[in-house]
Amino acid sequence: MTRTALVTGASRGIGRAVVDRLLADGVRVCGLYRTEGDAARLLAKELDSASPKGLTLRCDVSSEEQVGQAVARCAEEFGGIDILINNAGVATFAMLDNLDLAQWESTFATNVTGPYLVTRAALPHLRPGSSVVTVTSGLGITGAPGKTHYAASKAALIGFTKALSREVGRRGVRVNAVAPGIIETEMSAAGLNPELRARYEGQCALGRIGQPPELAEVVAFLADPRSSYVNGQTLMVDGGM
Amino acid sequence: MTGLDLTGKTALVTGGTRGIGRATALTLARHGATVTAVGAGPSAAAEKLADELKALSDKHTVAFADVSDPTEVAALAEQAGALDVVVNNAGVISSASVLDLELDEWHRVLDTNLTSMFLVVRSVLPRLRDNASIINITSAVAWVGMPDRAHYTAAKAGVHGLTRSLCKELGPRHIRVNSVAPGIVETDQVAGLTPEQRVRYAGLAALGRLGKPDDIADAVLFLAGDLAGFVNGALLYVDGGI
């Protein structure tokens, strides 16, 4: 039977790479995106022509109403969900004394409330043997200056993952997370000046910045029955930091 | 999932004739790797594995070595030749309260579970190919602790310390080093459980079951190959969610 997946933040970066990886495994994919533009159009084109045909929906994961509609539509068209990838997230930089409440709250709205809303909406549609994979961040464990809001939001997802894994394990639903280090995406490494890039590369034992497909492979593994006894975990994918 | 094929790669699995090591040797072999599975010495289990590996292909080997003996490990490394995958799995379990724990037993458990991994890595290092993957098997209990297992958990926690430093040291050579921490797995080591204990242990995992050797082998398979190319220095628990 064809497995089905719901991927948030699907039009760019790691989310997009995850979509491509799941398609390569023959998974039927529903991709959610928030921002209209070329990336969303390309995603829609790819999912539309994929076999089996996918689904592309605009959805702000911090909106309860939009999430409810998008997940219901996905579940109805696909007849159930086997894989949920909570990937949508935002990252900004601000030292705490300049971090206003609006920025703090918007970070948590997308990074934490988003996965909560999407997972809660998807849960009734998750079949036994299904897998939830949430993209958190190595910064949620290590922290970094200017990242209190981001690091706190990503640390929250680690707790969310652990707790939910204990809630739904008996139903045959596994819940895990990946914690990327520095990855070549618009949100992370792209646009770095050469000095900063060299410094980040030097922090990684493999001496380089990770590529989105490398993250996608780990997400795909956690989504796959091959990881059927991996549960409640946050797996670091940082090349050794 | 696609992309797990290890054809053209060679693998060494210590403690490879029973339990998790046996499942790992067979899984790697089924995915195309040329496998040397190492046992402590000739046994019925080793013969059985040799037969099963032979049924897959003539290219696999069952070898014998005391992996806590530097001379035997050096000979083993020579026999194994160039390697892409090293699974440090050999280990012993032991039970004794600290007061009753003799120094000899402490050394035996540390030597087999931890020093052996150092010896194997040191001996195979000159023969490791680019993009090689080393996987050290630790144990989830090392991060929890339990009575009568001070020596065992100290060794297993040490394993991940070894992983962390090796990942930094060998990363620049494009060699990845990771740890896998099994939870409670159905091996000879837990075969003696009473039915009540089995139920209790199974209930510790959120998934409500004990692990199978193949569960661990699948995680090792993923880390062994190029799909995990950016996973380095990681600790992957395979415990069902404890």
Interface residues (C-beta under 8 A of the other chain):
Chain A: A24 D25 S165 R166 V168 G169 R170 G172 R174 V175 G181 C204 A205 L206 G207 G210 Q211 E214 L215 E217 V218 A220 F221 D224 R226 S227 S228 Y229 V230 N231 G232 Q233 L235 M236 V237 D238 G239 G240 M241
Chain B: M1 T2 G3 L4 C167 K168 L170 G171 P172 H174 R176 V177 G183 A205 A206 L207 G208 G211 K212 D215 I216 D218 A219 L221 F222 L227 A228 G229 F230 V231 N232 G233 A234 L235 L236 Y237 V238 D239 G240 G241 I242
